[in-house]
Amino acid sequence: MFDVLKVDLLSFRMSKKTVATLGAISQLAFPLVVLADLSDTITQFQGYALQAINFLLVLATLVFLWGILKYITAGGDAAKVAEARSYIIWGIVGLAVMASVWAIISYLKDTLNISGGDNTIPKY
């Protein structure tokens, strides 16, 4: 009964009529995309990006602090010291990358004269 509904995705091919129909629908929807307010979309994306940056900044800080704690408790063991150093390095790299992404978003916002959104450094 359900054999009719099974589709082998590897051998699935669209007919020319289906491709033409999808192309026509996408062309009809294109003006809606062009007329959408780009500023609102960018401001919304910026809000999501800054929330993700805040979370990743906290995460990178925790990785860095975890590395410091592991370094202190390594007790001179070379393998533990190497592991702790890798945590510290990756924590610093994460902090640098997130700060750079925040700066790029702020620069693009100022360059494109987009108002709205809060692109200040988070204060907790």
N, CA, C and O atoms as a MOPAC input file, in Angstrom:
PM7 MOZYME 1SCF
protein

 N      0.82300 1    -1.19800 1     0.00000 1
 C      0.00000 1     0.00000 1     0.00000 1
 C      0.86300 1     1.25700 1     0.00000 1
 O      0.56800 1     2.21100 1    -0.72000 1
 N      1.94500 1     1.26700 1     0.81500 1
 C      2.78500 1     2.45400 1     0.90300 1
 C      3.94500 1     2.42400 1    -0.08600 1
 O      4.77200 1     3.33600 1    -0.08200 1
 N      4.02500 1     1.41100 1    -0.92400 1
 C      5.08800 1     1.33100 1    -1.90600 1
 C      5.01200 1     2.48400 1    -2.90800 1
 O      6.03000 1     2.88700 1    -3.47200 1
 N      3.82900 1     3.00400 1    -3.12500 1
 C      3.64900 1     4.10300 1    -4.06300 1
 C      4.30800 1     5.37200 1    -3.53000 1
 O      4.78000 1     6.19900 1    -4.31100 1
 N      4.34400 1     5.53300 1    -2.19800 1
 C      4.87900 1     6.74100 1    -1.59700 1
 C      6.39200 1     6.74100 1    -1.47300 1
 O      6.99100 1     7.79200 1    -1.24800 1
 N      7.01600 1     5.59100 1    -1.61500 1
 C      8.46700 1     5.50500 1    -1.48200 1
 C      9.12600 1     6.14600 1    -2.69500 1
 O      8.70600 1     5.94000 1    -3.83300 1
 N     10.16500 1     6.92700 1    -2.42800 1
 C     10.90200 1     7.58600 1    -3.49400 1
 C     12.37300 1     7.28300 1    -3.28200 1
 O     12.91500 1     7.51400 1    -2.20100 1
 N     12.99800 1     6.77800 1    -4.29200 1
 C     14.43200 1     6.56200 1    -4.23500 1
 C     15.09000 1     7.88700 1    -4.60200 1
 O     15.07500 1     8.28900 1    -5.76600 1
 N     15.67100 1     8.57000 1    -3.60700 1
 C     16.19500 1     9.91100 1    -3.82200 1
 C     17.39400 1     9.93500 1    -4.76000 1
 O     17.64900 1    10.95000 1    -5.40900 1
 N     18.12500 1     8.84300 1    -4.84100 1
 C     19.28000 1     8.82600 1    -5.73100 1
 C     18.87400 1     8.75200 1    -7.20100 1
 O     19.57900 1     9.26700 1    -8.06800 1
 N     17.75500 1     8.12000 1    -7.47900 1
 C     17.31600 1     8.00600 1    -8.87100 1
 C     16.18800 1     8.99900 1    -9.19000 1
 O     15.59900 1     8.93100 1   -10.26900 1
 N     15.88600 1     9.90600 1    -8.27700 1
 C     14.81200 1    10.87900 1    -8.47500 1
 C     15.25900 1    11.92400 1    -9.48600 1
 O     16.32000 1    12.53000 1    -9.33900 1
 N     14.45400 1    12.12500 1   -10.49900 1
 C     14.75400 1    13.12900 1   -11.51900 1
 C     13.49900 1    13.95200 1   -11.76900 1
 O     12.38700 1    13.42600 1   -11.82300 1
 N     13.70700 1    15.25500 1   -11.91900 1
 C     12.56500 1    16.11700 1   -12.19300 1
 C     12.38500 1    16.24200 1   -13.69400 1
 O     13.35000 1    16.29700 1   -14.45600 1
 N     11.15400 1    16.28400 1   -14.08600 1
 C     10.86900 1    16.45500 1   -15.50100 1
 C     11.08100 1    17.91300 1   -15.89200 1
 O     11.17100 1    18.79300 1   -15.03600 1
 N     11.15800 1    18.14800 1   -17.17000 1
 C     11.34100 1    19.51900 1   -17.66400 1
 C     10.15800 1    20.39600 1   -17.28000 1
 O     10.32200 1    21.59100 1   -17.03200 1
 N      8.98600 1    19.81500 1   -17.23300 1
 C      7.79100 1    20.57000 1   -16.86900 1
 C      7.86400 1    21.01600 1   -15.40800 1
 O      7.49300 1    22.14500 1   -15.08700 1
 N      8.34300 1    20.13100 1   -14.51600 1
 C      8.47400 1    20.47600 1   -13.10400 1
 C      9.51200 1    21.57500 1   -12.90900 1
 O      9.29700 1    22.50400 1   -12.13000 1
 N     10.62900 1    21.47100 1   -13.61000 1
 C     11.68100 1    22.49100 1   -13.50900 1
 C     11.15200 1    23.83300 1   -14.01700 1
 O     11.41400 1    24.87000 1   -13.40800 1
 N     10.41500 1    23.82000 1   -15.11900 1
 C      9.85700 1    25.05800 1   -15.66600 1
 C      8.84200 1    25.67000 1   -14.70900 1
 O      8.79900 1    26.89000 1   -14.54700 1
 N      8.02700 1    24.83200 1   -14.07600 1
 C      7.03300 1    25.32900 1   -13.12200 1
 C      7.70800 1    25.95800 1   -11.91300 1
 O      7.32000 1    27.04500 1   -11.48200 1
 N      8.71600 1    25.28500 1   -11.36000 1
 C      9.44200 1    25.83900 1   -10.21700 1
 C     10.15200 1    27.13700 1   -10.58800 1
 O     10.20200 1    28.07000 1    -9.78700 1
 N     10.69900 1    27.19800 1   -11.79500 1
 C     11.34800 1    28.42100 1   -12.26000 1
 C     10.36600 1    29.57800 1   -12.37300 1
 O     10.68700 1    30.70600 1   -11.99800 1
 N      9.17300 1    29.30600 1   -12.88800 1
 C      8.15500 1    30.35000 1   -13.02300 1
 C      7.70600 1    30.84900 1   -11.65900 1
 O      7.52400 1    32.05100 1   -11.46400 1
 N      7.52600 1    29.93000 1   -10.71200 1
 C      7.11200 1    30.32900 1    -9.35900 1
 C      8.19000 1    31.18900 1    -8.70400 1
 O      7.88400 1    32.17900 1    -8.04000 1
 N      9.44700 1    30.80600 1    -8.89500 1
 C     10.52100 1    31.60100 1    -8.28500 1
 C     10.60700 1    32.98600 1    -8.91700 1
 O     10.92400 1    33.95800 1    -8.23100 1
 N     10.32800 1    33.08700 1   -10.21500 1
 C     10.33800 1    34.39600 1   -10.87000 1
 C      9.18400 1    35.26800 1   -10.39300 1
 O      9.32400 1    36.48800 1   -10.30900 1
 N      8.05100 1    34.65600 1   -10.08100 1
 C      6.92600 1    35.41800 1    -9.56100 1
 C      7.18600 1    35.89500 1    -8.13800 1
 O      6.69800 1    36.95000 1    -7.73600 1
 N      7.95000 1    35.12400 1    -7.38200 1
 C      8.23700 1    35.49600 1    -6.00100 1
 C      9.38300 1    36.50200 1    -5.90300 1
 O      9.54500 1    37.13400 1    -4.85900 1
 N     10.17800 1    36.66900 1    -6.95500 1
 C     11.33700 1    37.55200 1    -6.91600 1
 C     10.99100 1    39.00100 1    -6.56100 1
 O     11.70800 1    39.59500 1    -5.75600 1
 N      9.93100 1    39.60300 1    -7.11800 1
 C      9.60500 1    40.97800 1    -6.73500 1
 C      9.29700 1    41.12500 1    -5.24600 1
 O      9.57100 1    42.17200 1    -4.65900 1
 N      8.74200 1    40.10900 1    -4.64500 1
 C      8.46300 1    40.18000 1    -3.21800 1
 C      9.75200 1    40.26000 1    -2.41200 1
 O      9.81700 1    40.95300 1    -1.39600 1
 N     10.76500 1    39.55500 1    -2.86700 1
 C     12.04900 1    39.58300 1    -2.18400 1
 C     12.71900 1    40.93400 1    -2.37800 1
 O     13.31700 1    41.47500 1    -1.44700 1
 N     12.62100 1    41.47700 1    -3.58300 1
 C     13.25400 1    42.76700 1    -3.87000 1
 C     12.57800 1    43.88200 1    -3.08800 1
 O     13.25000 1    44.79700 1    -2.61400 1
 N     11.27000 1    43.82100 1    -2.94700 1
 C     10.54600 1    44.87300 1    -2.26700 1
 C     10.61100 1    44.75600 1    -0.74400 1
 O     10.17200 1    45.66500 1    -0.04000 1
 N     11.14500 1    43.66900 1    -0.23500 1
 C     11.25700 1    43.50600 1     1.21100 1
 C     12.21600 1    44.55900 1     1.75000 1
 O     13.15900 1    44.96300 1     1.07100 1
 N     11.96400 1    44.99200 1     2.96600 1
 C     12.79100 1    46.02800 1     3.57100 1
 C     14.11400 1    45.41600 1     4.01000 1
 O     14.17300 1    44.67000 1     4.98700 1
 N     15.16300 1    45.73800 1     3.28200 1
 C     16.48600 1    45.16700 1     3.53700 1
 C     17.03500 1    45.60800 1     4.88700 1
 O     17.73900 1    44.85000 1     5.55400 1
 N     16.71900 1    46.82000 1     5.28300 1
 C     17.22100 1    47.32800 1     6.55600 1
 C     16.69400 1    46.51200 1     7.73000 1
 O     17.44000 1    46.19700 1     8.65700 1
 N     15.40200 1    46.17000 1     7.69000 1
 C     14.82600 1    45.35200 1     8.76400 1
 C     15.44500 1    43.96600 1     8.80700 1
 O     15.69800 1    43.42400 1     9.88300 1
 N     15.68500 1    43.39900 1     7.64500 1
 C     16.28700 1    42.07400 1     7.57500 1
 C     17.69300 1    42.09200 1     8.14900 1
 O     18.06300 1    41.20100 1     8.91400 1
 N     18.47200 1    43.08900 1     7.79100 1
 C     19.84400 1    43.19000 1     8.29500 1
 C     19.84200 1    43.44900 1     9.79500 1
 O     20.66100 1    42.88200 1    10.51800 1
 N     18.94300 1    44.28800 1    10.27100 1
 C     18.85900 1    44.56400 1    11.70600 1
 C     18.47900 1    43.29700 1    12.47100 1
 O     19.02400 1    43.03400 1    13.54300 1
 N     17.55500 1    42.51700 1    11.93000 1
 C     17.16900 1    41.26900 1    12.58100 1
 C     18.33300 1    40.28700 1    12.58600 1
 O     18.58800 1    39.63600 1    13.59900 1
 N     19.04000 1    40.17400 1    11.46400 1
 C     20.20900 1    39.29800 1    11.40700 1
 C     21.27300 1    39.75400 1    12.39800 1
 O     21.91800 1    38.93400 1    13.05200 1
 N     21.44800 1    41.05800 1    12.50200 1
 C     22.44500 1    41.58800 1    13.42700 1
 C     22.09100 1    41.22000 1    14.86600 1
 O     22.97400 1    40.88200 1    15.65400 1
 N     20.81800 1    41.28300 1    15.20900 1
 C     20.40000 1    40.90900 1    16.55300 1
 C     20.72100 1    39.45700 1    16.86000 1
 O     21.22000 1    39.13600 1    17.93800 1
 N     20.42900 1    38.57400 1    15.89800 1
 C     20.73900 1    37.15700 1    16.09300 1
 C     22.24500 1    36.93500 1    16.17400 1
 O     22.72300 1    36.16900 1    17.01100 1
 N     22.98400 1    37.60400 1    15.30500 1
 C     24.43600 1    37.42900 1    15.28500 1
 C     25.06000 1    37.91600 1    16.58800 1
 O     25.96600 1    37.27200 1    17.11700 1
 N     24.58700 1    39.04200 1    17.10800 1
 C     25.15500 1    39.55400 1    18.35000 1
 C     24.81200 1    38.65500 1    19.54100 1
 O     25.62000 1    38.51900 1    20.46000 1
 N     23.63900 1    38.04600 1    19.53800 1
 C     23.31700 1    37.08900 1    20.60000 1
 C     24.23500 1    35.87700 1    20.52700 1
 O     24.69800 1    35.37900 1    21.55300 1
 N     24.49800 1    35.40500 1    19.31500 1
 C     25.40600 1    34.27000 1    19.14900 1
 C     26.82300 1    34.65100 1    19.56000 1
 O     27.52600 1    33.85700 1    20.18500 1
 N     27.24400 1    35.86800 1    19.21100 1
 C     28.58100 1    36.33600 1    19.59000 1
 C     28.70400 1    36.42100 1    21.10300 1
 O     29.71900 1    36.01200 1    21.66800 1
 N     27.68600 1    36.94500 1    21.75900 1
 C     27.72200 1    37.02200 1    23.22400 1
 C     27.87100 1    35.64300 1    23.84400 1
 O     28.66700 1    35.44900 1    24.76200 1
 N     27.09800 1    34.68200 1    23.33800 1
 C     27.18100 1    33.32100 1    23.86400 1
 C     28.56900 1    32.73000 1    23.62600 1
 O     29.15400 1    32.11900 1    24.52100 1
 N     29.09600 1    32.91700 1    22.40400 1
 C     30.39900 1    32.34800 1    22.07900 1
 C     31.53600 1    33.05300 1    22.81500 1
 O     32.55500 1    32.42900 1    23.11100 1
 N     31.37900 1    34.33800 1    23.11400 1
 C     32.38000 1    35.03100 1    23.93200 1
 C     32.43400 1    34.44500 1    25.33300 1
 O     33.51400 1    34.23700 1    25.88700 1
 N     31.26800 1    34.18200 1    25.90200 1
 C     31.22100 1    33.55800 1    27.23400 1
 C     31.83200 1    32.16200 1    27.17100 1
 O     32.59700 1    31.77700 1    28.05600 1
 N     31.49800 1    31.40200 1    26.12800 1
 C     32.03500 1    30.05600 1    25.98100 1
 C     33.55900 1    30.08000 1    25.82000 1
 O     34.25200 1    29.27000 1    26.43600 1
 N     34.08600 1    30.99000 1    25.00900 1
 C     35.53500 1    31.09100 1    24.82400 1
 C     36.22400 1    31.49600 1    26.11900 1
 O     37.32000 1    31.02000 1    26.41600 1
 N     35.59000 1    32.36800 1    26.88800 1
 C     36.14800 1    32.75800 1    28.18500 1
 C     36.19400 1    31.57100 1    29.13500 1
 O     37.17400 1    31.38300 1    29.85600 1
 N     35.13800 1    30.77400 1    29.13500 1
 C     35.11900 1    29.59100 1    29.99100 1
 C     36.18100 1    28.57200 1    29.56700 1
 O     36.80400 1    27.94400 1    30.42300 1
 N     36.39200 1    28.40200 1    28.27300 1
 C     37.44500 1    27.49600 1    27.79200 1
 C     38.80800 1    27.99900 1    28.23300 1
 O     39.65100 1    27.21400 1    28.66900 1
 N     39.03000 1    29.29400 1    28.12500 1
 C     40.29200 1    29.89300 1    28.54800 1
 C     40.50800 1    29.68100 1    30.04600 1
 O     41.58900 1    29.26900 1    30.46800 1
 N     39.48700 1    29.95900 1    30.84100 1
 C     39.61800 1    29.78500 1    32.28800 1
 C     39.79200 1    28.31700 1    32.66700 1
 O     40.52300 1    28.00300 1    33.60600 1
 N     39.12800 1    27.42100 1    31.94500 1
 C     39.29800 1    25.99200 1    32.18900 1
 C     40.74900 1    25.57800 1    31.90900 1
 O     41.32500 1    24.77700 1    32.64500 1
 N     41.32500 1    26.12300 1    30.85300 1
 C     42.72200 1    25.84500 1    30.53800 1
 C     43.65800 1    26.33400 1    31.63400 1
 O     44.62000 1    25.65000 1    31.98300 1
 N     43.38100 1    27.51100 1    32.17400 1
 C     44.20500 1    28.03600 1    33.26900 1
 C     44.08900 1    27.13100 1    34.48800 1
 O     45.09200 1    26.81900 1    35.13000 1
 N     42.87600 1    26.71100 1    34.80800 1
 C     42.67600 1    25.81200 1    35.94600 1
 C     43.40800 1    24.48300 1    35.74700 1
 O     44.03500 1    23.97000 1    36.67300 1
 N     43.32400 1    23.93000 1    34.53500 1
 C     44.03000 1    22.68200 1    34.25300 1
 C     45.54100 1    22.87700 1    34.30900 1
 O     46.26400 1    21.96800 1    34.71700 1
 N     46.02600 1    24.04700 1    33.90700 1
 C     47.46000 1    24.33800 1    33.95500 1
 C     47.94200 1    24.40500 1    35.39800 1
 O     49.01300 1    23.90000 1    35.73500 1
 N     47.13400 1    25.03400 1    36.24000 1
 C     47.51400 1    25.15500 1    37.65300 1
 C     47.52100 1    23.78100 1    38.32300 1
 O     48.39500 1    23.49100 1    39.14000 1
 N     46.55500 1    22.94500 1    37.97800 1
 C     46.44300 1    21.64000 1    38.63200 1
 C     47.23800 1    20.54900 1    37.91500 1
 O     47.15100 1    19.38600 1    38.30900 1
 N     48.00900 1    20.88200 1    36.87900 1
 C     48.75600 1    19.88100 1    36.12000 1
 C     49.84700 1    19.22700 1    36.95700 1
 O     50.17000 1    18.06100 1    36.73100 1
 N     50.41100 1    19.92800 1    37.89700 1
 C     51.42500 1    19.35200 1    38.77300 1
 C     52.70900 1    18.98800 1    38.05800 1
 O     53.40700 1    18.07400 1    38.49600 1
 N     53.04200 1    19.65600 1    36.99200 1
 C     54.29100 1    19.39500 1    36.29100 1
 C     54.22600 1    18.26700 1    35.28400 1
 O     55.22300 1    18.00000 1    34.61300 1
 N     53.09100 1    17.59200 1    35.15000 1
 C     52.95600 1    16.51400 1    34.17000 1
 C     52.93500 1    17.12800 1    32.76700 1
 O     52.09300 1    17.97300 1    32.46600 1
 N     53.86200 1    16.70000 1    31.91900 1
 C     54.01700 1    17.31600 1    30.59500 1
 C     52.76400 1    17.14800 1    29.73200 1
 O     52.39500 1    18.06900 1    29.00300 1
 N     52.11800 1    16.00900 1    29.80200 1
 C     50.92700 1    15.77900 1    28.98300 1
 C     49.77700 1    16.67900 1    29.43000 1
 O     49.05400 1    17.22600 1    28.59800 1
 N     49.60800 1    16.83300 1    30.74800 1
 C     48.53900 1    17.69100 1    31.25900 1
 C     48.81900 1    19.15400 1    30.96600 1
 O     47.90100 1    19.91900 1    30.67100 1
 N     50.10000 1    19.55100 1    31.04800 1
 C     50.45800 1    20.93400 1    30.72800 1
 C     50.17800 1    21.22200 1    29.25200 1
 O     49.66300 1    22.28900 1    28.91800 1
 N     50.51500 1    20.27800 1    28.36600 1
 C     50.25200 1    20.46200 1    26.93700 1
 C     48.75000 1    20.56400 1    26.66200 1
 O     48.31600 1    21.37500 1    25.84400 1
 N     47.96500 1    19.73700 1    27.35000 1
 C     46.51700 1    19.80200 1    27.17800 1
 C     45.97500 1    21.14300 1    27.67500 1
 O     45.11300 1    21.74300 1    27.03400 1
 N     46.47800 1    21.60700 1    28.80600 1
 C     46.03400 1    22.88600 1    29.35500 1
 C     46.41400 1    24.03500 1    28.42600 1
 O     45.62800 1    24.96000 1    28.22900 1
 N     47.60400 1    23.98000 1    27.86200 1
 C     48.02400 1    25.02600 1    26.91200 1
 C     47.12000 1    25.06200 1    25.69000 1
 O     46.80100 1    26.13800 1    25.18500 1
 N     46.70400 1    23.89400 1    25.21100 1
 C     45.81900 1    23.89100 1    24.04300 1
 C     44.46600 1    24.52900 1    24.38300 1
 O     43.89900 1    25.24300 1    23.55600 1
 N     43.94000 1    24.27700 1    25.59800 1
 C     42.69900 1    24.94200 1    26.01500 1
 C     42.89100 1    26.45700 1    26.07000 1
 O     42.03500 1    27.21500 1    25.61300 1
 N     44.00500 1    26.88600 1    26.62500 1
 C     44.26800 1    28.32500 1    26.74000 1
 C     44.38000 1    28.95700 1    25.35400 1
 O     43.81100 1    30.01900 1    25.10100 1
 N     45.11000 1    28.30400 1    24.46500 1
 C     45.28600 1    28.85300 1    23.10900 1
 C     43.95300 1    28.91300 1    22.37500 1
 O     43.64200 1    29.92400 1    21.74400 1
 N     43.16300 1    27.84800 1    22.44800 1
 C     41.87700 1    27.85700 1    21.75800 1
 C     40.90000 1    28.85600 1    22.38200 1
 O     40.06700 1    29.43000 1    21.68000 1
 N     40.99800 1    29.06200 1    23.67800 1
 C     40.18000 1    30.09300 1    24.30700 1
 C     40.53000 1    31.47800 1    23.80200 1
 O     39.64700 1    32.29200 1    23.53300 1
 N     41.83800 1    31.74500 1    23.67200 1
 C     42.28200 1    33.04800 1    23.15700 1
 C     41.87300 1    33.20600 1    21.69400 1
 O     41.42600 1    34.27700 1    21.28300 1
 N     42.02400 1    32.14100 1    20.91300 1
 C     41.61900 1    32.20300 1    19.50200 1
 C     40.12300 1    32.47200 1    19.39900 1
 O     39.69600 1    33.28800 1    18.58100 1
 N     39.32700 1    31.79800 1    20.21500 1
 C     37.88500 1    32.02700 1    20.19500 1
 C     37.51600 1    33.45200 1    20.56000 1
 O     36.64300 1    34.05000 1    19.93100 1
 N     38.17400 1    33.99800 1    21.56900 1
 C     37.92000 1    35.38900 1    21.95600 1
 C     38.29100 1    36.34500 1    20.82100 1
 O     37.55400 1    37.29000 1    20.53700 1
 N     39.43100 1    36.10100 1    20.17400 1
 C     39.86700 1    36.97500 1    19.08000 1
 C     38.90800 1    36.89700 1    17.89300 1
 O     38.58500 1    37.92000 1    17.29000 1
 N     38.45900 1    35.70800 1    17.56100 1
 C     37.54700 1    35.55000 1    16.42100 1
 C     36.21400 1    36.23200 1    16.70800 1
 O     35.68000 1    36.93000 1    15.84600 1
 N     35.67700 1    36.04100 1    17.89500 1
 C     34.38300 1    36.64800 1    18.21900 1
 C     34.48300 1    38.17400 1    18.28500 1
 O     33.56300 1    38.87600 1    17.86400 1
 N     35.58600 1    38.68300 1    18.80700 1
 C     35.77200 1    40.13600 1    18.81900 1
 C     35.88500 1    40.66900 1    17.39500 1
 O     35.37600 1    41.75000 1    17.09800 1
 N     36.54100 1    39.92900 1    16.52200 1
 C     36.67100 1    40.35100 1    15.12600 1
 C     35.32300 1    40.34000 1    14.41300 1
 O     35.01400 1    41.25900 1    13.65400 1
 N     34.52700 1    39.31100 1    14.65200 1
 C     33.19900 1    39.24100 1    14.03300 1
 C     32.33200 1    40.38800 1    14.52300 1
 O     31.61000 1    41.00200 1    13.73800 1
 N     32.39700 1    40.68300 1    15.82400 1
 C     31.63000 1    41.80600 1    16.35900 1
 C     32.06200 1    43.11700 1    15.69300 1
 O     31.22200 1    43.95000 1    15.35200 1
 N     33.38200 1    43.29500 1    15.51000 1
 C     33.88300 1    44.51800 1    14.88100 1
 C     33.44900 1    44.60700 1    13.42300 1
 O     33.10800 1    45.68900 1    12.94500 1
 N     33.45900 1    43.49000 1    12.71800 1
 C     33.03300 1    43.49100 1    11.31100 1
 C     31.55900 1    43.85100 1    11.19600 1
 O     31.18200 1    44.63600 1    10.32500 1
 N     30.72800 1    43.29400 1    12.05500 1
 C     29.29800 1    43.61900 1    12.01500 1
 C     29.08200 1    45.09900 1    12.32500 1
 O     28.26500 1    45.75200 1    11.67500 1
 N     29.80100 1    45.63100 1    13.30400 1
 C     29.66600 1    47.04900 1    13.63600 1
 C     30.13300 1    47.92400 1    12.48100 1
 O     29.50400 1    48.93800 1    12.17500 1
 N     31.22800 1    47.53900 1    11.83900 1
 C     31.74600 1    48.30200 1    10.70200 1
 C     30.75400 1    48.29700 1     9.54400 1
 O     30.48900 1    49.33900 1     8.94500 1
 N     30.20600 1    47.12700 1     9.22900 1
 C     29.23500 1    47.04800 1     8.13900 1
 C     27.97400 1    47.84300 1     8.45100 1
 O     27.39400 1    48.47700 1     7.57000 1
 N     27.56000 1    47.80500 1     9.70200 1
 C     26.37700 1    48.57600 1    10.09100 1
 C     26.62000 1    50.07000 1     9.92300 1
 O     25.75500 1    50.78800 1     9.42200 1
 N     27.78800 1    50.53800 1    10.33900 1
 C     28.10700 1    51.95200 1    10.18200 1
 C     28.31700 1    52.32700 1     8.71700 1
 O     27.90800 1    53.40900 1     8.29700 1
 N     28.94200 1    51.46000 1     7.94100 1
 C     29.20100 1    51.73300 1     6.53500 1
 C     27.91400 1    51.79900 1     5.72900 1
 O     27.76700 1    52.65100 1     4.85300 1
 N     26.98300 1    50.90200 1     6.02200 1
 C     25.71800 1    50.86000 1     5.28500 1
 C     24.65700 1    51.78000 1     5.87600 1
 O     23.52600 1    51.81200 1     5.39000 1
 N     25.01100 1    52.53000 1     6.92300 1
 C     24.10000 1    53.46800 1     7.58800 1
 C     22.79300 1    52.79100 1     7.99800 1
 O     21.70400 1    53.28100 1     7.69800 1
 N     22.91800 1    51.67400 1     8.67900 1
 C     21.75400 1    50.93700 1     9.14300 1
 C     21.52400 1    51.30100 1    10.59800 1
 O     22.41400 1    51.16900 1    11.43800 1
 N     20.31000 1    51.76300 1    10.88100 1
 C     19.98400 1    52.10600 1    12.25400 1
 C     19.26400 1    50.93700 1    12.90300 1
 O     18.79900 1    50.01800 1    12.22800 1
 N     19.18400 1    50.98900 1    14.21000 1
 C     18.50700 1    49.92800 1    14.93700 1
 C     19.47700 1    48.85600 1    15.37400 1
 O     20.60100 1    48.76700 1    14.88100 1
 N     19.03000 1    48.05800 1    16.29200 1
 C     19.90500 1    47.01600 1    16.81200 1
 C     20.87500 1    47.61100 1    17.82000 1
 O     21.12000 1    48.81700 1    17.82000 1
 N     21.40400 1    46.79300 1    18.64800 1
 C     22.34000 1    47.24800 1    19.66600 1
 C     23.67200 1    46.57300 1    19.40500 1
 O     23.82300 1    45.37700 1    19.65500 1
 N     24.63600 1    47.32800 1    18.90500 1
 C     25.93000 1    46.72300 1    18.60100 1
 C     27.01000 1    47.17500 1    19.56900 1
 O     28.18900 1    47.23800 1    19.22200 1
 N     26.59600 1    47.48500 1    20.77600 1
 C     27.57700 1    47.86600 1    21.78000 1
 C     28.16800 1    46.61300 1    22.43000 1
 O     27.60400 1    45.52300 1    22.33600 1
 N     29.28800 1    46.78700 1    23.07200 1
 C     29.90000 1    45.68400 1    23.79000 1
 C     28.97200 1    45.32500 1    24.92700 1
 O     28.52900 1    46.21000 1    25.65800 1
 N     28.66400 1    44.04100 1    25.09700 1
 C     27.71200 1    43.65500 1    26.14800 1
 C     28.24100 1    43.98400 1    27.54200 1
 O     29.42300 1    43.79800 1    27.83100 1
 N     27.34700 1    44.47700 1    28.40200 1
 C     27.68600 1    44.80200 1    29.77800 1
 C     26.82200 1    43.93800 1    30.67600 1
 O     25.59300 1    43.97900 1    30.61000 1
 N     27.47500 1    43.16700 1    31.50700 1
 C     26.73100 1    42.25900 1    32.37200 1
 C     26.86400 1    42.68700 1    33.81500 1
 O     26.30400 1    42.04400 1    34.70300 1

